[in-house]
Amino acid sequence: MARFEEVQMKLAEAAKKYLEIFNMQVFIEQFTLDRECKFFLTLPEMEPPFPLSATLSMTFDAFQTGMSLYEEDAADEGSPDVDSSVELEFTIMLPVMEGHPDIEGLLAEIEEEYPDTDPILSVREIFHSDEPSREYELSYYYEVEPQELVDGELYDEFFEELKGILELIYRRTSDYIDHSWYRGDE
């Protein structure tokens, strides 16, 4: 099994080919040694603050971390009967929008063009003194088998697909983006 750092670097290399990484975080749980890596991504032509962004999360639990450290010993004893695949979670934060864009239509279009993603739409309604607003997120997951963890071509496919989804979302929502939210009242 590949080490956490190897997978993290392969993901970063593939992501930089298609998108801009504007932040990266690594978390290590003090007691269990679970490790999580998050990449914060946006389209290359966007400027901060980013109205459209995505997050990729990858977690190695304590067992996977241990397996990656002692894989030579595990190879001698044969392959363990436990699942050591890694789940990649992609979350796309849609822009803050005015009006009523057809989000369900957009979701259907993404499902049609990218059927492997099987996206899940989350809606958070925010109530404040003015008019209520909504925030939208799309999430989808890929499970990567241990033998594919350092496969750069597989990650290229994932990030090329993510870039296509982000471009599609931006094209469909650009007329609805509440730019005052990102740039101050203009």
Beta strands, then each sheet from edge to edge (+ up, - down):
strand 1: 20-28
strand 2: 35-42
strand 3: 53-60
strand 4: 86-93
strand 5: 120-126
strand 6: 133-144
sheet 1: 1+ 2- 3+ 4- 6+ 5-
end
